Amino acid sequence: MLLCVSVLSYSLSHLSHSQELFLEALTKEIRSASSSARVYPDAAAVNTLLLGVSAKVMGVPEEVAVQELQKKMMLPVRKLAKGMALVVSYQYIKRVFGHLNSSLSSIAVSTFVKRTHALKNIGSWITPSPSSTRRVLEQSPEECMDLLHADSFLRDAHGRMAMLDVLARVLDELEATATMVCWMGPNNAMRVIRCMYGHFANVSFRVRFWGFLLAFFLRFGYTRAFVSLVTCCFSFATL
């Protein structure tokens, strides 16, 4: 019994360490992409990174790591009723990719909404429910459509300023500020961002897709909670 517990703990430790290294490898892959096409890693690149870090953590050749990653383990799951369930190790580690993608979308959208509100007074603060003390900044379907029309969310002056702030914030999350962002001119008043076009396309796509979903579903009477759920599912599905 003690042996079983020891082996399980050791395996969980391996998985946790693999997730940490996998996240580091993913962020490095994105920020150091040699071309725009590599900014958003495809399935082959993701699997290669995952296999590499897993083999390193296990201290075994990649051929052996492949076999180990296909094994099922008793691992924590989100459903509270279950607590633990048999999960393929590979799938458990790969969740990191989905979490990173969802996090980047959340950062991009929240930064854009806050900046457009500050620059153009778009959006309004609401209280989600009568019992809630939290306030949420939201945009109406009409405001979203106006931003999407003719790509004004990135073409007009305020839209460009907001999107540059979004890009800088996402690059900071990817730990790329030191290599891609600098300040120049008198009193360092001018910010210069040097990155791949793909980095900008990555964040602008997230903002555009969110705006489209919000405008479309709210116009047809769906709740914001539903829109958030669909956006989250999309983030994981595109991984």
N, C-alpha and C positions, 0 to 999 in steps of 0.2 A: 504493500500500500504506500509506504514511504517512498519507494522507488518510483512508483507511478506519479506521485505528486511532484517529485523532483524532476522527472523527465518533462512533465507538463509545464512546470514553471520555466524550465530551461528553454523549451520550445516557444513559449509566450515571449520570453525575453528576446529570442532570436527575431520573432515577428515584429516586435516593437522597435527593435534596432533597425530592422530592414525597412520599416515604414519611415523612420527618421532619415535614413540614408537615401531612400527613394525620393522623398520630398526634396532633399538637397540636390539630388541629381536632376530632378525635373526642373527646378528653378534655375539651375545652372545651364541646362539645355536651352531653356527659353531665352535667358538674358544673353547668352554667348552664341546665339544662333549665327551661323556664317552666311545665311541667306534668309529672305523673308519666308520662304517655304518651310524653313525649319523652326520658325517661331512657335508654330503650333504642332507639337510632335504627333506623328501619325501612330497607328497601332503598333507597327513594327518597331519604331523607335522606343515607344513606351515599354514594350515587352523586353527589348534588349537592355534597357536601363534597369528594369525590375529584376531581370535574371542576373545581371552583373552584380548588383548590390546584395542580392540574396546569396549568391555564391561566395561573395566576400565575407558576409556575416557568418555563414556556415563553415567557411574554411574548406570548401570542397570544389571540385571542378564544376563547370556549368552543366555538364551532362548529368551529374549527380543532383545538382540543385533543381533541375527540371523535374526529376522524379519526386523529390521531396516536396516541391511546391504543389504537386497534384494530389498530395495526401490531404485527408480531412482531419480537422482538429476541433475539439470543443472550445469554442471561442465566444466572447461576449457578442450579443446581438441587440438590436435596438428595441425589440419587443420585450417589454418588462415581464410579461407572463412567462416568457421562455428563459430569459437571463443568459443562458448559454445554449449553443446549438452547434451541430457539426457543420463546419464551413471549410471549403477548399482553401488552403493557405494562400494560393496565388490570388484568389478573388479578394481575400481579406486585405492583402498588401496593396492590391491595385485600387482599393477604395481611396487611397491617398490622392490619386489622380483626379477622381471625381470631386473630392473635397477641395483640392486646390483650384480646380476650374470654377466651382461654385463660389469660392471665396473671392476670386479675381472678378467675377461678374458682380458680386455684391459690392465690392470696393469701387468698381468702375461706375456702377449705377448710382450709389449713394453719393459719391463725389460729384458726379454730374448734376444730380438733382440739387444738391446744396449750392453748387457754384452758379447754376442758372438762376436759382432763387436770389442769390446775392447780387448777381449782375443784372438780371432783367426782371426781378420780382415775380418770377414764374413759380407757381405752386402755392399752396397754403398749408398752414399748420392745423392739424386736426387731432382730436382725441379718439382713438379707436373704439372705445366703449365708455359708457357713462361711469363705470366703476374704475376705469383706468386713469392713472396719474401721468401716463406717458404720452407725449405728443409726437406725432409723425408728420413729416413734410411730404405732401403728396401733390402730384400733378393730375389735372383733369384730362379726360380723353381728348378734348379740344386742344388743350395746350400741347399734348403729345403729338397730335396730328400737325399742329403748326410747326413744331420742331422738326418733324420728319419731312414736311413739305419741301421739296427741292433741296433736301439735305441741309436745311438751315441750321440744324444742330451742330454741324461742323463747318458750314460755309460762311455764315454771317460772323461779324466781328465778335459778338459775345459767345456765340457757339464755339468758335475756334479757341477763345480764351478758356472756356470751360473744359473743352476736350484736351487742351494741353495740360491743364491741371489734373485731369483724369489720367492721362498718360504718365505724368510725373508721379502720381500717387501709386499707380500699378507698378511702375519701374522700381519705386521704393520698396514695395512689398516683395519684389523679386530680388531685392538687394543689388540693384543695378544703378542706383543713384550716383555712386562714386565714379563710375565709368561712363555714364551716359548723360549726366546733367551737370552743367556748370553755369556760373554767373559771370557776366562780363560787363564792360562799359563803366561809366562813372558810378561810383558807389556800388558796383556790382548789381546794377538795377535791371539788367537784361538777362533773362534766363535762356540758355541754349540747351536744347535736347538733341543729342546725336544718337540715333537708333535706326534700326532697320524699318523700312516702310511696313513690314509685317507686324512690328510691335504696335504701330498706330492702328493698323487695320484690325488687329486683335481686340483692342479696347473699343474702337468705334463700332465694331460689329456687336459687341455686348450691349452697348448703349442703344444702338438702333433696334436690336431685337427686343430688348425690354420695352422700349417706347412703343413698338408695333403691337406687342402683346397687350400692354396696358390699354392702349387706345381701342384695340379690336374687342377684347373681352369685356371691358367695362361698358362699351357702347351697346353690347348685347345683354347687359344685365348681370354678368358674372361678378362675383365678389373679388376684392383684392387678395384675399387669402387664396382663392382659386388661381389667380394670375401668378402669385408667388410660387404655388405648387407646380404649375406648368413650367415656369421658368426654371425652377430647381430641377425638375425631371429632364428638361432639355439639356441643362448643363451636364448632367450625368450621362445622358444618352449620346452626346456628341464627343464624349471622351474616348 
